[in-house]
Amino acid sequence: MEETIVMFPAAGIGHIIAMVELAKLIQTHRFSITVLLTTGFFDHPSIDDYIRRISAVHPSISFLRLPATTPATFETAVSVAAKGFSFLKRNAPNVATTLTEISKTATVKAFVIDLFCASTMESASSMGIPVYFFFTSGAAILSLYSYFPKLHQEWSVSFKNMVGVELRVPGNAPLKAVKLPEPILDRDDPAYWGMLDFCTLLPKARGILVNSFEELEPAAVNAVAEGACFPDATRVPRVHYIGPLIGEPQQSGRDSKECLRWLEEQPSRSVVYLCFGSRGSFSVAQLREIAKGLERSGHRFLWVVKKPVEEEGANQIHEAANSGDQLDLASVLPNGFLERTKDRGMVVEAWAPQVEVLSRESVGGFVSHCGWNSVLEAVVAGVPMVAWPLYAEQHANREVMVGEMKVAVGVNEREEDGFVSAEEVEKRVREVMETKEIRDRSLELKQMAMAAVAEFGSSTTALSNLVHSWTSFS
């Protein structure tokens, strides 16, 4: 019988792309791969376009749509995460049926799932299929989530209410309780209990694949290896660091070509790039502070601006803006800003081809929201960062970037709402663009990243050993 690997990412294009990047790596070891896709939550036309593109180039990776499933209805308002977790749990019977069908014609060597798909673990294990988690964040976040069940036992109140309290988590710098990832902040949110279930199941997997490399986060890697972050230090799953895995460069239309052409014309390491991820939007007031800071810094810049939020707080979380959402830049930026900075700056709406931008010789710094994909992309490109976390696990990532990796400087935010002043923007842009030590450290980490994925590097070896264990398992 054919040998195959089955993968199950959480809903949404970001989760699917991450899992497919892993699939591309694994397929080089002569396995066929089936990626299971949900239908009914976070569906988007871009997913179908992406699947067609991948299927054409990588015929050994196939996609299988699960039957349409309706998200659960809740009596009270709940977070998007809670709805997503519930939706994935409702797909567990479909996954079990599909695994049974696939097993009739192929030997499933491994079932690789997203952390949020842990509800499918039991059915796969009952069929004798080894289950692995693919963890798309770094080792520090793996340590935090593995330790979460213990934090849950230690405290009886929601972390969102623990103002002024710092938590000690193995492999991490002290973390402010109120800055933990949203799904674990509020005990009244069903997402909290979903995360508790997922994190409790982490040690029960056959192994965990992590999108990082051992040399990048040694403190967290050691904490995980020693079992310090797991409830039972004698029951620690095998952890395989197989990163950095980053998406393929994407170009999308005339605007992306224009900004790349502009970058080609700028001097070496002269441009600071600002982008805050697909879900980071600012108020108009915050956008104007960023503009003032950039103008005062005197540095060249490429700035991706998303449609602002209505409220006058500092930032909010939004799904990626629709390409049809028109934004009048002149109306949200200071009067005359675009005209005054046209010779040294470029502002683009909504999106830029980030992997390609960071690889350009002219880019010398990156103001980032600290999403893990962005962090890895900057590390691979050797670009130092200004760390400006907005949501999810980004606050914890910031501590690692600034404290341990030493490839970033952090912004100081107003405590009550996260607002950042123009003076602070100017100061941090200057610091990241003008400090030789952080630039040298970034280039050093770039070499370490390249070494990790070289023929005999730590990540290449980790993946080879894992695949070998699959081929010897029967």
DRENDO-1510 file (C-alpha; in Angstrom, 1 decimal, always signed):
<recs>
REC; n; res; u; v; w
REC; 1; MET; +0.0; +0.0; +0.0 .
REC; 2; GLU; +1.0; +3.6; -0.6 .
REC; 3; GLU; +2.5; +5.4; +2.4 .
REC; 4; THR; +1.0; +8.8; +3.1 .
REC; 5; ILE; +1.0; +11.7; +5.6 .
REC; 6; VAL; -2.3; +13.3; +6.4 .
REC; 7; MET; -2.3; +17.0; +7.6 .
REC; 8; PHE; -5.1; +19.0; +9.1 .
REC; 9; PRO; -4.6; +22.8; +9.5 .
REC; 10; ALA; -7.0; +25.1; +11.3 .
REC; 11; ALA; -9.4; +27.2; +9.2 .
REC; 12; GLY; -8.0; +30.3; +7.4 .
REC; 13; ILE; -5.5; +30.9; +4.7 .
REC; 14; GLY; -2.6; +31.7; +7.1 .
REC; 15; HIS; -2.9; +28.2; +8.8 .
REC; 16; ILE; -3.2; +26.5; +5.4 .
REC; 17; ILE; -0.1; +28.2; +3.9 .
REC; 18; ALA; +2.0; +27.3; +7.0 .
REC; 19; MET; +1.0; +23.6; +6.8 .
REC; 20; VAL; +1.6; +23.5; +3.0 .
REC; 21; GLU; +5.1; +24.9; +3.5 .
REC; 22; LEU; +5.8; +21.9; +5.9 .
REC; 23; ALA; +4.2; +19.6; +3.3 .
REC; 24; LYS; +6.6; +20.8; +0.6 .
REC; 25; LEU; +9.6; +19.9; +2.9 .
REC; 26; ILE; +8.2; +16.4; +3.7 .
REC; 27; GLN; +7.3; +15.6; +0.1 .
REC; 28; THR; +11.0; +15.7; -0.8 .
REC; 29; HIS; +11.2; +12.4; +1.2 .
REC; 30; ARG; +8.9; +10.6; -1.2 .
REC; 31; PHE; +5.7; +10.6; +0.8 .
REC; 32; SER; +2.4; +11.6; -0.7 .
REC; 33; ILE; +0.6; +14.1; +1.4 .
REC; 34; THR; -3.2; +14.7; +1.9 .
REC; 35; VAL; -4.2; +18.1; +3.4 .
REC; 36; LEU; -7.7; +18.1; +4.9 .
REC; 37; LEU; -9.6; +21.4; +4.5 .
REC; 38; THR; -12.6; +22.6; +6.4 .
REC; 39; THR; -15.6; +24.3; +4.8 .
REC; 40; GLY; -17.9; +26.8; +6.5 .
REC; 41; PHE; -15.6; +29.1; +8.6 .
REC; 42; PHE; -13.0; +31.6; +7.3 .
REC; 43; ASP; -13.6; +30.4; +3.8 .
REC; 44; HIS; -12.2; +32.8; +1.2 .
REC; 45; PRO; -11.7; +32.7; -2.6 .
REC; 46; SER; -7.9; +33.2; -2.1 .
REC; 47; ILE; -7.8; +29.7; -0.5 .
REC; 48; ASP; -9.1; +28.1; -3.7 .
REC; 49; ASP; -6.7; +30.1; -5.8 .
REC; 50; TYR; -3.8; +29.0; -3.6 .
REC; 51; ILE; -4.8; +25.3; -3.7 .
REC; 52; ARG; -4.9; +25.4; -7.5 .
REC; 53; ARG; -1.5; +27.0; -7.6 .
REC; 54; ILE; +0.1; +24.4; -5.2 .
REC; 55; SER; -1.6; +21.4; -6.9 .
REC; 56; ALA; -0.2; +22.4; -10.3 .
REC; 57; VAL; +3.4; +22.7; -9.0 .
REC; 58; HIS; +3.4; +19.9; -6.3 .
REC; 59; PRO; +1.3; +17.0; -7.6 .
REC; 60; SER; +2.3; +14.8; -4.6 .
REC; 61; ILE; +0.3; +17.2; -2.3 .
REC; 62; SER; -3.4; +16.7; -2.6 .
REC; 63; PHE; -6.2; +18.5; -0.9 .
REC; 64; LEU; -9.4; +17.0; +0.4 .
REC; 65; ARG; -12.4; +19.1; +1.4 .
REC; 66; LEU; -14.3; +17.9; +4.4 .
REC; 67; PRO; -18.2; +18.2; +4.2 .
REC; 68; ALA; -19.6; +21.7; +4.9 .
REC; 69; THR; -20.0; +22.2; +8.7 .
REC; 70; THR; -22.0; +25.0; +10.3 .
REC; 71; PRO; -20.3; +26.9; +13.2 .
REC; 72; ALA; -22.0; +26.5; +16.5 .
REC; 73; THR; -24.4; +29.2; +17.8 .
REC; 74; PHE; -23.8; +30.7; +21.2 .
REC; 75; GLU; -26.4; +32.3; +23.5 .
REC; 76; THR; -24.0; +35.1; +24.5 .
REC; 77; ALA; -21.4; +37.0; +22.4 .
REC; 78; VAL; -18.1; +35.0; +22.3 .
REC; 79; SER; -14.7; +35.7; +20.7 .
REC; 80; VAL; -13.8; +34.7; +17.2 .
REC; 81; ALA; -11.3; +32.2; +18.6 .
REC; 82; ALA; -14.2; +30.5; +20.6 .
REC; 83; LYS; -16.2; +30.2; +17.4 .
REC; 84; GLY; -13.2; +28.8; +15.5 .
REC; 85; PHE; -12.4; +26.2; +18.2 .
REC; 86; SER; -16.0; +25.1; +18.3 .
REC; 87; PHE; -16.1; +24.8; +14.5 .
REC; 88; LEU; -13.0; +22.6; +14.4 .
REC; 89; LYS; -14.4; +20.4; +17.1 .
REC; 90; ARG; -17.6; +19.9; +15.1 .
REC; 91; ASN; -15.3; +18.7; +12.2 .
REC; 92; ALA; -13.8; +15.9; +14.3 .
REC; 93; PRO; -16.3; +13.2; +13.2 .
REC; 94; ASN; -15.7; +14.2; +9.5 .
REC; 95; VAL; -11.9; +13.9; +10.1 .
REC; 96; ALA; -12.3; +10.4; +11.7 .
REC; 97; THR; -14.4; +9.2; +8.8 .
REC; 98; THR; -11.9; +10.6; +6.3 .
REC; 99; LEU; -8.9; +9.0; +8.0 .
REC; 100; THR; -10.8; +5.6; +8.0 .
REC; 101; GLU; -11.4; +6.0; +4.2 .
REC; 102; ILE; -7.8; +7.0; +3.5 .
REC; 103; SER; -6.5; +4.0; +5.5 .
REC; 104; LYS; -8.4; +1.6; +3.2 .
REC; 105; THR; -6.1; +2.3; +0.3 .
REC; 106; ALA; -2.9; +3.7; +2.0 .
REC; 107; THR; -0.8; +3.4; +5.1 .
REC; 108; VAL; -1.1; +6.7; +7.1 .
REC; 109; LYS; +2.4; +7.1; +8.6 .
REC; 110; ALA; +1.6; +10.3; +10.5 .
REC; 111; PHE; -1.3; +12.7; +11.2 .
REC; 112; VAL; +0.0; +16.2; +11.5 .
REC; 113; ILE; -2.4; +18.7; +13.0 .
REC; 114; ASP; -2.6; +22.3; +14.1 .
REC; 115; LEU; -2.7; +22.9; +17.9 .
REC; 116; PHE; -6.3; +24.1; +17.5 .
REC; 117; CYS; -7.3; +20.8; +15.9 .
REC; 118; ALA; -6.4; +18.7; +19.0 .
REC; 119; SER; -10.0; +17.4; +19.2 .
REC; 120; THR; -9.2; +15.0; +16.3 .
REC; 121; MET; -6.3; +13.4; +18.2 .
REC; 122; GLU; -8.3; +10.7; +19.9 .
REC; 123; SER; -9.8; +9.2; +16.8 .
REC; 124; ALA; -6.4; +9.1; +15.0 .
REC; 125; SER; -4.7; +7.5; +18.0 .
REC; 126; SER; -7.4; +4.9; +18.3 .
REC; 127; MET; -6.6; +3.8; +14.7 .
REC; 128; GLY; -3.0; +3.4; +15.6 .
REC; 129; ILE; -1.9; +6.5; +13.6 .
REC; 130; PRO; +0.9; +8.6; +15.3 .
REC; 131; VAL; -0.3; +12.2; +15.9 .
REC; 132; TYR; +2.1; +15.2; +15.7 .
REC; 133; PHE; +1.4; +18.8; +16.4 .
REC; 134; PHE; +2.8; +21.4; +13.9 .
REC; 135; PHE; +3.5; +24.4; +16.1 .
REC; 136; THR; +3.7; +27.5; +13.8 .
REC; 137; SER; +5.1; +29.8; +16.6 .
REC; 138; GLY; +8.5; +29.6; +18.2 .
REC; 139; ALA; +9.9; +27.6; +21.2 .
REC; 140; ALA; +9.1; +30.4; +23.7 .
REC; 141; ILE; +5.4; +30.2; +22.8 .
REC; 142; LEU; +5.5; +26.4; +22.9 .
REC; 143; SER; +6.9; +26.7; +26.4 .
REC; 144; LEU; +4.2; +29.2; +27.4 .
REC; 145; TYR; +1.3; +27.0; +26.1 .
REC; 146; SER; +2.8; +23.9; +27.6 .
REC; 147; TYR; +3.0; +25.7; +31.0 .
REC; 148; PHE; -0.5; +27.2; +30.7 .
REC; 149; PRO; -2.3; +24.2; +32.5 .
REC; 150; LYS; +0.0; +24.9; +35.5 .
REC; 151; LEU; -0.7; +28.7; +35.4 .
REC; 152; HIS; -4.4; +27.8; +35.3 .
REC; 153; GLN; -4.0; +25.8; +38.5 .
REC; 154; GLU; -1.9; +28.5; +40.2 .
REC; 155; TRP; -4.4; +31.3; +39.6 .
REC; 156; SER; -8.2; +31.4; +40.0 .
REC; 157; VAL; -8.9; +34.7; +38.3 .
REC; 158; SER; -8.7; +35.8; +34.6 .
REC; 159; PHE; -5.3; +37.0; +33.5 .
REC; 160; LYS; -6.9; +40.0; +31.9 .
REC; 161; ASN; -7.8; +41.3; +35.4 .
REC; 162; MET; -4.3; +40.7; +36.8 .
REC; 163; VAL; -3.0; +44.3; +36.2 .
REC; 164; GLY; +0.6; +44.7; +37.4 .
REC; 165; VAL; +1.2; +41.0; +37.8 .
REC; 166; GLU; +4.2; +39.4; +36.0 .
REC; 167; LEU; +4.2; +35.7; +35.4 .
REC; 168; ARG; +7.3; +33.4; +35.4 .
REC; 169; VAL; +7.2; +30.9; +32.6 .
REC; 170; PRO; +10.2; +28.6; +31.9 .
REC; 171; GLY; +12.2; +29.7; +28.9 .
REC; 172; ASN; +10.6; +33.2; +28.8 .
REC; 173; ALA; +11.4; +36.6; +30.3 .
REC; 174; PRO; +8.8; +37.7; +32.9 .
REC; 175; LEU; +5.4; +38.2; +31.1 .
REC; 176; LYS; +2.7; +40.7; +32.0 .
REC; 177; ALA; -0.4; +38.7; +32.8 .
REC; 178; VAL; -2.6; +41.2; +30.9 .
REC; 179; LYS; -0.5; +40.8; +27.7 .
REC; 180; LEU; -0.9; +37.0; +27.3 .
REC; 181; PRO; -2.5; +35.8; +24.1 .
REC; 182; GLU; -6.2; +36.7; +23.8 .
REC; 183; PRO; -7.6; +33.1; +23.9 .
REC; 184; ILE; -6.1; +32.5; +27.4 .
REC; 185; LEU; -6.9; +35.9; +28.9 .
REC; 186; ASP; -10.6; +35.5; +30.0 .
REC; 187; ARG; -12.0; +32.5; +31.9 .
REC; 188; ASP; -15.5; +33.7; +30.8 .
REC; 189; ASP; -14.6; +33.1; +27.2 .
REC; 190; PRO; -15.1; +29.5; +26.0 .
REC; 191; ALA; -11.9; +29.9; +24.0 .
REC; 192; TYR; -10.0; +29.9; +27.4 .
REC; 193; TRP; -11.3; +26.4; +28.1 .
REC; 194; GLY; -10.6; +25.3; +24.5 .
REC; 195; MET; -7.0; +26.4; +24.9 .
REC; 196; LEU; -6.7; +24.6; +28.2 .
REC; 197; ASP; -7.8; +21.4; +26.5 .
REC; 198; PHE; -5.4; +21.8; +23.6 .
REC; 199; CYS; -2.4; +22.6; +25.8 .
REC; 200; THR; -3.2; +19.7; +28.1 .
REC; 201; LEU; -3.0; +17.4; +25.1 .
REC; 202; LEU; +0.3; +18.7; +23.9 .
REC; 203; PRO; +2.5; +16.2; +25.9 .
REC; 204; LYS; +0.3; +13.3; +24.6 .
REC; 205; ALA; +1.4; +13.7; +21.0 .
REC; 206; ARG; +4.0; +11.4; +19.4 .
REC; 207; GLY; +5.9; +14.6; +18.7 .
REC; 208; ILE; +5.8; +18.4; +18.1 .
REC; 209; LEU; +7.2; +20.0; +15.0 .
REC; 210; VAL; +8.2; +23.7; +15.6 .
REC; 211; ASN; +8.8; +26.4; +13.1 .
REC; 212; SER; +12.0; +27.6; +14.7 .
REC; 213; PHE; +15.6; +26.5; +14.9 .
REC; 214; GLU; +17.5; +25.4; +18.0 .
REC; 215; GLU; +20.1; +28.2; +17.8 .
REC; 216; LEU; +17.5; +31.0; +17.7 .
REC; 217; GLU; +15.9; +30.5; +21.1 .
REC; 218; PRO; +18.2; +28.5; +23.3 .
REC; 219; ALA; +16.6; +29.4; +26.6 .
REC; 220; ALA; +13.1; +28.1; +25.5 .
REC; 221; VAL; +14.6; +25.2; +23.7 .
REC; 222; ASN; +16.4; +24.1; +26.9 .
REC; 223; ALA; +13.3; +24.6; +29.0 .
REC; 224; VAL; +11.2; +22.4; +26.7 .
REC; 225; ALA; +14.0; +19.7; +26.5 .
REC; 226; GLU; +14.3; +19.6; +30.2 .
REC; 227; GLY; +10.5; +19.3; +30.6 .
REC; 228; ALA; +10.4; +22.4; +32.9 .
REC; 229; CYS; +7.3; +23.7; +31.1 .
REC; 230; PHE; +5.3; +20.4; +31.1 .
REC; 231; PRO; +3.1; +19.3; +34.0 .
REC; 232; ASP; +5.0; +16.0; +34.2 .
REC; 233; ALA; +8.7; +16.4; +33.3 .
REC; 234; THR; +8.9; +12.6; +32.7 .
REC; 235; ARG; +6.3; +12.8; +30.0 .
REC; 236; VAL; +7.9; +15.2; +27.4 .
REC; 237; PRO; +7.1; +14.6; +23.7 .
REC; 238; ARG; +9.8; +14.6; +21.2 .
REC; 239; VAL; +10.2; +18.1; +19.8 .
REC; 240; HIS; +11.6; +18.6; +16.3 .
REC; 241; TYR; +12.8; +22.2; +15.4 .
REC; 242; ILE; +12.5; +22.2; +11.6 .
REC; 243; GLY; +12.5; +26.0; +10.8 .
REC; 244; PRO; +12.8; +28.6; +9.6 .
REC; 245; LEU; +10.0; +27.8; +7.2 .
REC; 246; ILE; +8.8; +30.9; +5.4 .
REC; 247; GLY; +6.3; +31.3; +2.6 .
REC; 248; GLU; +7.3; +31.6; -1.0 .
REC; 249; PRO; +7.7; +35.2; -2.3 .
REC; 250; GLN; +4.5; +36.5; -3.7 .
REC; 251; GLN; +3.9; +39.3; -6.2 .
REC; 252; SER; +0.4; +40.6; -6.6 .
REC; 253; GLY; -0.1; +43.2; -9.3 .
REC; 254; ARG; +1.3; +46.5; -10.3 .
REC; 255; ASP; +1.6; +48.1; -6.8 .
REC; 256; SER; +3.9; +45.4; -5.5 .
REC; 257; LYS; +6.2; +45.6; -8.6 .
REC; 258; GLU; +6.2; +49.4; -8.1 .
REC; 259; CYS; +7.4; +49.3; -4.5 .
REC; 260; LEU; +10.1; +46.7; -5.3 .
REC; 261; ARG; +11.3; +48.9; -8.2 .
REC; 262; TRP; +11.4; +51.9; -5.8 .
REC; 263; LEU; +13.5; +49.9; -3.3 .
REC; 264; GLU; +16.0; +48.9; -6.0 .
REC; 265; GLU; +16.7; +52.7; -6.5 .
REC; 266; GLN; +17.5; +53.4; -2.8 .
REC; 267; PRO; +21.0; +53.2; -1.2 .
REC; 268; SER; +22.1; +50.1; +0.7 .
REC; 269; ARG; +20.5; +49.7; +4.2 .
REC; 270; SER; +18.8; +53.1; +3.9 .
REC; 271; VAL; +15.1; +52.2; +4.1 .
REC; 272; VAL; +13.0; +51.3; +7.1 .
REC; 273; TYR; +10.0; +49.1; +6.3 .
REC; 274; LEU; +6.8; +49.3; +8.4 .
REC; 275; CYS; +4.1; +46.7; +8.3 .
REC; 276; PHE; +1.9; +45.3; +11.0 .
REC; 277; GLY; +0.5; +42.1; +9.7 .
REC; 278; SER; -2.8; +41.2; +8.0 .
REC; 279; ARG; -4.9; +42.0; +11.1 .
REC; 280; GLY; -3.3; +45.1; +12.5 .
REC; 281; SER; -5.1; +48.4; +12.0 .
REC; 282; PHE; -4.5; +51.7; +13.7 .
REC; 283; SER; -6.7; +54.7; +14.6 .
REC; 284; VAL; -6.2; +57.9; +12.5 .
REC; 285; ALA; -4.5; +59.5; +15.5 .
REC; 286; GLN; -1.9; +56.7; +15.7 .
REC; 287; LEU; -1.3; +56.8; +11.9 .
REC; 288; ARG; -0.6; +60.5; +12.2 .
REC; 289; GLU; +1.9; +60.0; +15.0 .
REC; 290; ILE; +3.7; +57.3; +13.0 .
REC; 291; ALA; +3.9; +59.7; +10.1 .
REC; 292; LYS; +5.3; +62.5; +12.2 .
REC; 293; GLY; +7.9; +60.2; +13.7 .
REC; 294; LEU; +9.0; +59.0; +10.3 .
REC; 295; GLU; +9.3; +62.5; +8.9 .
REC; 296; ARG; +11.3; +63.7; +11.9 .
REC; 297; SER; +13.6; +60.6; +11.8 .
REC; 298; GLY; +15.0; +61.8; +8.4 .
REC; 299; HIS; +15.2; +58.2; +7.2 .
REC; 300; ARG; +13.8; +56.7; +4.0 .
REC; 301; PHE; +10.8; +54.5; +4.5 .
REC; 302; LEU; +8.4; +52.1; +2.9 .
REC; 303; TRP; +5.2; +52.0; +4.9 .
REC; 304; VAL; +2.2; +49.7; +4.5 .
REC; 305; VAL; -1.0; +51.4; +5.7 .
REC; 306; LYS; -4.3; +49.6; +6.3 .
REC; 307; LYS; -7.7; +51.2; +6.5 .
REC; 308; PRO; -7.9; +52.8; +10.0 .
REC; 309; VAL; -10.3; +51.7; +12.7 .
REC; 310; GLU; -13.1; +54.1; +13.7 .
REC; 311; GLU; -12.3; +54.3; +17.4 .
REC; 312; GLU; -9.5; +56.6; +18.5 .
REC; 313; GLY; -7.7; +54.0; +20.5 .
REC; 314; ALA; -4.2; +53.0; +19.4 .
REC; 315; ASN; -5.0; +49.8; +17.5 .
REC; 316; GLN; -7.5; +47.0; +17.0 .
REC; 317; ILE; -7.5; +43.6; +15.4 .
REC; 318; HIS; -9.2; +43.3; +12.1 .
REC; 319; GLU; -9.3; +40.6; +9.4 .
REC; 320; ALA; -7.4; +41.6; +6.3 .
REC; 321; ALA; -9.0; +44.5; +4.5 .
REC; 322; ASN; -10.8; +43.6; +1.3 .
REC; 323; SER; -8.9; +44.7; -1.8 .
REC; 324; GLY; -12.0; +46.7; -2.7 .
REC; 325; ASP; -11.8; +48.8; +0.4 .
REC; 326; GLN; -10.5; +52.1; -0.9 .
REC; 327; LEU; -8.3; +54.2; +1.4 .
REC; 328; ASP; -7.7; +57.9; +0.8 .
REC; 329; LEU; -4.2; +58.2; +2.2 .
REC; 330; ALA; -4.1; +62.0; +2.2 .
REC; 331; SER; -7.2; +62.1; +4.5 .
REC; 332; VAL; -5.7; +60.0; +7.2 .
REC; 333; LEU; -2.1; +61.3; +7.2 .
REC; 334; PRO; -0.9; +64.7; +8.3 .
REC; 335; ASN; -1.5; +67.6; +5.8 .
REC; 336; GLY; +1.3; +67.7; +3.2 .
REC; 337; PHE; +3.1; +64.6; +4.6 .
REC; 338; LEU; +3.0; +62.7; +1.3 .
REC; 339; GLU; +4.3; +65.7; -0.6 .
REC; 340; ARG; +7.0; +66.6; +1.9 .
REC; 341; THR; +8.4; +63.0; +2.0 .
REC; 342; LYS; +7.9; +62.0; -1.6 .
REC; 343; ASP; +11.6; +62.0; -2.4 .
REC; 344; ARG; +12.5; +59.6; +0.5 .
REC; 345; GLY; +9.3; +57.7; +1.3 .
REC; 346; MET; +6.7; +55.5; -0.2 .
REC; 347; VAL; +3.3; +54.7; +1.4 .
REC; 348; VAL; +1.4; +51.7; +0.0 .
REC; 349; GLU; -2.1; +50.6; +0.8 .
REC; 350; ALA; -2.9; +47.4; +2.6 .
REC; 351; TRP; -0.2; +45.0; +1.4 .
REC; 352; ALA; +3.3; +44.6; +0.2 .
REC; 353; PRO; +5.3; +41.4; -0.9 .
REC; 354; GLN; +7.0; +41.2; +2.4 .
REC; 355; VAL; +9.5; +38.3; +1.8 .
REC; 356; GLU; +10.7; +40.1; -1.3 .
REC; 357; VAL; +10.8; +43.5; +0.4 .
REC; 358; LEU; +12.9; +42.3; +3.3 .
REC; 359; SER; +15.4; +40.6; +0.9 .
REC; 360; ARG; +16.2; +43.9; -0.9 .
REC; 361; GLU; +19.6; +45.3; -0.2 .
REC; 362; SER; +18.2; +48.8; +0.5 .
REC; 363; VAL; +16.1; +47.7; +3.5 .
REC; 364; GLY; +17.9; +48.3; +6.8 .
REC; 365; GLY; +15.2; +48.0; +9.4 .
REC; 366; PHE; +11.7; +46.7; +9.9 .
REC; 367; VAL; +9.0; +48.0; +12.2 .
REC; 368; SER; +7.0; +44.9; +12.9 .
REC; 369; HIS; +4.0; +43.7; +14.9 .
REC; 370; CYS; +6.1; +40.7; +16.0 .
REC; 371; GLY; +4.0; +38.0; +14.3 .
REC; 372; TRP; +6.2; +34.9; +14.2 .
REC; 373; ASN; +6.2; +34.6; +10.4 .
REC; 374; SER; +7.4; +38.2; +10.1 .
REC; 375; VAL; +10.1; +37.6; +12.7 .
REC; 376; LEU; +11.4; +34.6; +10.8 .
REC; 377; GLU; +11.3; +36.4; +7.5 .
REC; 378; ALA; +13.4; +39.3; +9.0 .
REC; 379; VAL; +15.9; +36.9; +10.6 .
REC; 380; VAL; +16.4; +35.0; +7.3 .
REC; 381; ALA; +16.9; +38.4; +5.5 .
REC; 382; GLY; +19.3; +39.7; +8.2 .
REC; 383; VAL; +17.1; +42.8; +8.9 .
REC; 384; PRO; +17.0; +44.2; +12.5 .
REC; 385; MET; +13.5; +45.1; +13.9 .
REC; 386; VAL; +11.6; +47.6; +15.9 .
REC; 387; ALA; +9.2; +45.4; +18.0 .
REC; 388; TRP; +5.7; +46.8; +18.2 .
REC; 389; PRO; +3.4; +44.0; +19.3 .
REC; 390; LEU; -0.4; +44.3; +18.8 .
REC; 391; TYR; -2.2; +41.0; +19.6 .
REC; 392; ALA; -2.0; +37.2; +20.0 .
REC; 393; GLU; +1.4; +35.9; +21.1 .
REC; 394; GLN; +3.3; +38.9; +19.9 .
REC; 395; HIS; +4.0; +40.4; +23.3 .
REC; 396; ALA; +5.8; +37.3; +24.3 .
REC; 397; ASN; +7.7; +37.2; +21.0 .
REC; 398; ARG; +8.8; +40.8; +21.6 .
REC; 399; GLU; +10.5; +39.8; +24.8 .
REC; 400; VAL; +12.5; +37.0; +23.0 .
REC; 401; MET; +13.4; +39.3; +20.1 .
REC; 402; VAL; +14.7; +42.1; +22.3 .
REC; 403; GLY; +16.1; +40.2; +25.2 .
REC; 404; GLU; +17.5; +36.9; +23.9 .
REC; 405; MET; +17.9; +37.2; +20.1 .
REC; 406; LYS; +19.0; +40.9; +20.5 .
REC; 407; VAL; +17.8; +41.7; +16.9 .
REC; 408; ALA; +15.1; +44.2; +17.9 .
REC; 409; VAL; +14.5; +47.3; +20.0 .
REC; 410; GLY; +11.1; +47.6; +21.7 .
REC; 411; VAL; +8.7; +50.6; +21.5 .
REC; 412; ASN; +7.4; +52.1; +24.7 .
REC; 413; GLU; +3.6; +52.2; +24.6 .
REC; 414; ARG; +1.1; +54.2; +26.7 .
REC; 415; GLU; +0.0; +51.8; +29.4 .
REC; 416; GLU; -3.8; +52.3; +29.2 .
REC; 417; ASP; -4.3; +51.9; +25.4 .
REC; 418; GLY; -1.0; +51.0; +23.7 .
REC; 419; PHE; -0.6; +54.4; +22.0 .
REC; 420; VAL; +2.9; +55.2; +20.7 .
REC; 421; SER; +4.0; +58.8; +20.4 .
REC; 422; ALA; +5.8; +60.4; +17.4 .
REC; 423; GLU; +8.8; +61.0; +19.5 .
REC; 424; GLU; +9.0; +57.3; +20.4 .
REC; 425; VAL; +8.6; +56.3; +16.7 .
REC; 426; GLU; +11.4; +58.7; +15.7 .
REC; 427; LYS; +13.7; +57.4; +18.5 .
REC; 428; ARG; +13.2; +53.7; +17.7 .
REC; 429; VAL; +13.6; +54.2; +13.9 .
REC; 430; ARG; +16.8; +56.0; +14.4 .
REC; 431; GLU; +18.0; +53.4; +16.9 .
REC; 432; VAL; +17.4; +50.4; +14.6 .
REC; 433; MET; +18.8; +52.2; +11.5 .
REC; 434; GLU; +21.9; +53.7; +13.2 .
REC; 435; THR; +23.1; +51.1; +15.7 .
REC; 436; LYS; +25.9; +48.9; +14.3 .
REC; 437; GLU; +25.6; +46.3; +17.1 .
REC; 438; ILE; +22.0; +45.3; +16.2 .
REC; 439; ARG; +22.8; +45.3; +12.5 .
REC; 440; ASP; +25.8; +43.0; +13.1 .
REC; 441; ARG; +23.7; +40.7; +15.3 .
REC; 442; SER; +21.0; +40.5; +12.7 .
REC; 443; LEU; +23.6; +39.4; +10.1 .
REC; 444; GLU; +25.0; +36.8; +12.5 .
REC; 445; LEU; +21.5; +35.3; +13.1 .
REC; 446; LYS; +20.9; +35.2; +9.3 .
REC; 447; GLN; +24.0; +33.0; +9.0 .
REC; 448; MET; +22.8; +30.8; +11.8 .
REC; 449; ALA; +19.4; +30.4; +10.1 .
REC; 450; MET; +21.1; +29.5; +6.8 .
REC; 451; ALA; +23.3; +27.0; +8.6 .
REC; 452; ALA; +20.2; +25.4; +10.3 .
REC; 453; VAL; +18.7; +24.5; +7.0 .
REC; 454; ALA; +21.9; +23.6; +5.2 .
REC; 455; GLU; +22.6; +19.9; +4.3 .
REC; 456; PHE; +23.9; +18.9; +7.7 .
REC; 457; GLY; +22.2; +21.7; +9.7 .
REC; 458; SER; +20.2; +21.2; +12.9 .
REC; 459; SER; +16.8; +21.7; +11.3 .
REC; 460; THR; +17.6; +19.5; +8.2 .
REC; 461; THR; +18.9; +16.8; +10.5 .
REC; 462; ALA; +15.8; +17.0; +12.8 .
REC; 463; LEU; +13.4; +16.6; +9.8 .
REC; 464; SER; +15.5; +13.7; +8.3 .
REC; 465; ASN; +15.4; +11.9; +11.6 .
REC; 466; LEU; +11.7; +12.4; +12.0 .
REC; 467; VAL; +11.0; +11.1; +8.4 .
REC; 468; HIS; +13.3; +8.1; +9.0 .
REC; 469; SER; +11.2; +7.2; +12.1 .
REC; 470; TRP; +8.1; +7.3; +9.8 .
REC; 471; THR; +9.6; +5.0; +7.3 .
REC; 472; SER; +10.7; +2.5; +9.9 .
REC; 473; PHE; +7.3; +2.6; +11.7 .
REC; 474; SER; +4.9; -0.1; +10.5 .
</recs>
